[in-house]
Amino acid sequence: MSKVEEFEELRPLLFSIAYRILGSVSEAEDAVQETWLRYDGSATLPTSVKAFLSATVTRISIDVLRSARVRREEYVGPWFPEPLLSDPYQDPERSAELADSVSMAALLLLERLSPLERSVFVLREAFGFGFDEIASAVGRSEAACRQLLVRARRHMQAGRPRFDADRHKRQELATRFFDALRDGDVAGLQDLLAADVQMVGDGGGKAPQLARAVVGSEKVARLLAAFFPLLARVDVTFEPQEVNGQPGAIFRDRDGKVLHALVLDVLDAQIQTIRSVINPDKLGHLGPVADAWAIDGEVRQIRRQAK
């Protein structure tokens, strides 16, 4: 195969590694592109193209993450990963590990780790890389990588997210949730929510949001039932679909532009967490982005007319 063909064959793997390290679709795509430029500019052919490219994209991602950490510390409100609709890399032998590692809950937990711990954890736990390959990728000894993994596992174990394993049951509950959302059915919504459910939004200070955090099934159900029928009156629609491997939906304005992404964490046949990403900077990879402020203005006008 040519260099281009070899690279394109491995592109899904490289993106999936970078996304899990960075939590950003756009930054992961940039890391993959930079990996290609370095590979294309290399005068020598590596013994293993996969090992070389995986190590290169990991090192680039670590550098990007270190600089991104400063921006995330200054971020307005809760920070969530950019929503991912489909993971381009599939490995039947590691499907469970890959699915768990791409959820928003898992990616948020990874934020607790240092860039090196995060990279070692991702390469080992999600992709099953050997310690010799990991050591080459992060520029540390195998012994140091084992220690990094021990520390990363300790941090992750304390808050490791759990989800209902049965995909069909999760999807069935999500269907009922979105039906109740369309109808503004408070009781129907509350029946599906855990007593201590949390609803959290990421607007980054660049878009209106329902609230930064609402806790409790009654409060969340009433807020959802009051607000989403108003969105329907200004022709906002939504498409239920998986987001980061979990049940969710993409909301669009009357012109089909992306307004926000909603993700549900489901455990014990109840919705435990509802996350909404409405920061326009995090939605561009899904298509043209809606003007959330304009939609918010229309909704406020309807409310004033109803008084």
C-alpha positions, 0 to 999 in steps of 0.5 A, spaced: 500 500 500 502 507 498 503 511 504 496 515 503 492 508 503 496 505 509 494 512 513 487 512 511 486 505 513 488 507 520 485 514 520 479 511 524 483 508 530 488 515 530 481 519 531 478 514 536 485 515 540 485 522 540 478 523 541 478 519 548 485 523 550 482 530 548 474 530 548 474 534 542 472 532 535 475 538 532 482 537 536 482 530 535 481 531 527 487 536 527 491 531 531 490 526 526 492 531 520 498 533 524 500 526 524 499 525 517 503 531 515 509 528 520 508 521 517 508 524 510 514 528 511 518 522 514 524 520 510 524 513 513 519 507 513 517 505 520 517 497 522 510 498 524 506 503 521 500 502 526 505 503 532 508 509 529 502 513 527 499 511 534 505 513 538 505 520 534 497 522 535 498 520 542 504 525 543 501 530 539 494 529 543 498 530 550 501 536 547 494 539 545 491 537 552 496 540 556 495 547 553 487 546 553 487 545 560 488 552 561 482 554 557 478 549 561 480 552 567 477 558 565 471 555 562 464 559 563 460 554 567 460 546 566 465 543 561 463 537 557 466 533 551 464 535 544 458 530 542 460 524 538 455 521 534 459 515 531 465 512 533 469 511 527 473 505 530 470 498 531 474 492 534 469 486 536 474 484 541 474 490 545 467 493 543 465 493 551 471 497 553 471 502 547 463 503 548 465 505 555 471 509 554 467 514 549 461 516 554 460 523 556 461 520 563 467 516 562 470 522 558 469 527 564 472 522 569 478 522 565 479 530 566 481 528 573 487 525 570 494 528 568 495 528 560 500 522 561 495 518 566 490 519 561 494 517 555 496 511 558 489 509 561 486 510 554 491 506 550 491 500 555 484 500 557 480 502 551 485 499 546 489 494 549 496 496 547 502 493 550 506 496 555 512 497 550 508 500 545 505 505 550 512 507 553 514 509 546 508 513 545 508 517 551 516 517 552 516 513 559 519 507 561 515 501 561 515 501 569 513 508 569 507 507 564 505 501 569 505 506 575 501 511 571 496 506 569 495 504 577 494 511 579 489 512 573 485 506 575 485 508 582 482 515 580 477 512 575 475 506 579 472 511 585 467 514 580 467 509 574 460 510 571 455 505 570 450 504 565 444 499 563 448 494 559 442 492 555 442 497 549 435 495 547 432 497 554 436 503 554 433 505 547 426 503 550 426 508 556 429 513 551 423 513 547 418 513 552 422 519 555 422 523 548 415 521 547 413 525 554 418 530 552 414 532 546 407 532 550 410 536 556 408 530 560 410 532 567 408 525 570 410 521 564 417 524 565 418 524 572 416 516 572 423 515 568 427 519 572 431 517 578 429 521 584 436 524 585 437 525 577 441 531 575 440 536 569 446 539 567 448 544 561 454 546 557 453 553 554 460 556 555 457 563 556 456 563 548 449 560 548 442 561 553 441 554 557 435 552 561 440 552 567 447 550 569 444 544 574 438 542 576 437 536 581 431 532 583 426 528 579 420 533 580 424 539 578 427 536 572 420 534 570 417 540 571 422 544 567 423 540 561 415 539 561 415 547 561 420 549 556 420 544 550 413 545 548 415 552 547 421 550 543 416 546 538 412 552 538 418 556 534 419 549 530 424 546 534 425 539 532 429 533 535 432 527 532 433 521 537 439 518 536 446 515 540 450 520 542 457 518 545 454 511 545 448 513 550 441 514 548 440 522 546 438 527 541 440 532 536 435 538 536 434 543 530 431 549 528 426 550 523 432 551 518 435 544 520 441 547 523 443 544 530 441 547 536 444 542 541 445 535 543 442 532 549 445 525 552 442 521 557 445 516 562 441 510 564 442 505 570 437 501 573 431 503 568 432 510 570 435 516 567 440 518 572 443 524 568 441 529 563 447 533 559 446 538 554 451 541 550 449 548 547 455 551 546 456 553 538 463 552 538 462 544 540 457 543 535 460 545 528 462 538 526 455 536 526 453 541 521 451 548 520 449 551 527 443 555 529 442 562 533 440 559 540 440 567 542 434 568 537 431 562 538 431 564 546 428 571 544 422 567 540 421 563 546 421 569 551 416 573 546 411 567 547 412 567 554 410 574 555 404 573 550 401 568 554 401 572 561 
